[in-house]
């Protein structure tokens, strides 16, 4: 089985506590990239993760297959729409 290359849109509380740890241990998924505007917290815990500085950079990566939109509620629609328009699963 080839794991699904998965990107996480935020490495705040939910990204650190829920998404990243699960993606890291589930063989069906690969925690491939994360959107962190200025910090590198994800790469400190997960050295192989690719850190992106913008949503556009994250979505432009052809390797990303699945995007987890774990940002504040008011951004869900716009970010999910952008990811779908970029050909990603959400």
N, C-alpha and C positions, 0 to 999 in steps of 0.2 A: 504494500500500500504506500502510495506517495502522499505525504502530509500536505494539507492545504496551507499555502503560505498566507499567513494572516497578519493584518496590520491593526493596530490599536490607535484610536484617535486622541488618546489622552493617557498620561501616566500619573494621574492624580490618585486619589484614594481608591477608586474602583479599578483603575488599571493595575496598580501595584498589588491590591488585595485580592481581586477576583480574576480579571482577565488574564494577566501575564502568568500567574502561577498555574492556572488551569491549562493554558495553551502550552506551557512548558512541559507538563507531565502527560498530556494526552497525545498518544502517538498519531492520531488523525490530523493533528494541527502542528504547524511550525510557527512559533512567535517570531515573525520575520522582520517586521518594522513597527515603529512607533513614532507618533508626532509629539515632539517635545520642543517647544518654542525656543528655550534657551538653556535648559538643564540637560544633563546626561545621566540622570538617575537610572534609567532603564538599562543603559549599556554597562553601568557599574554592576548591576545584578545579573544581567544577561549579556555577556560580552559579544555574542554573535548577532544581536539585534541591530538592525539598521535604524539610525535615528534620523528623522526628517524634521526640518524646521518649518515646514508649512504643509497644509493639507494638499496643496497643488503638487508639491514634491512627492508626497506619499502616493497620491493617485496617479502620478505620471510613471511610476515604476511598473513596468509590464509584468513583473514577477508576482506582484500582489494580486491575490485571488479573492480574498475576503477582507472586508473592512468592518471592524467593530466600532460603532459610533457610541462612545461612552462619555460624551461631553455633556454639558448642561442641557437640560430639556429643550430650551428655546432654540438650540442649534441643531437638534436631531433632524428635522425635516430638510434643512438646507444641506447639511453635510451628507445625509443619506442620498439625497437627490444627486449631488455632485458625484458621489461614489458610483451610483447606478449609471449615470451618464458617462462615466469613465470606463464602464464595462465591468465593474466589480460586483461581487456578491456583497450583500449587507446583512 
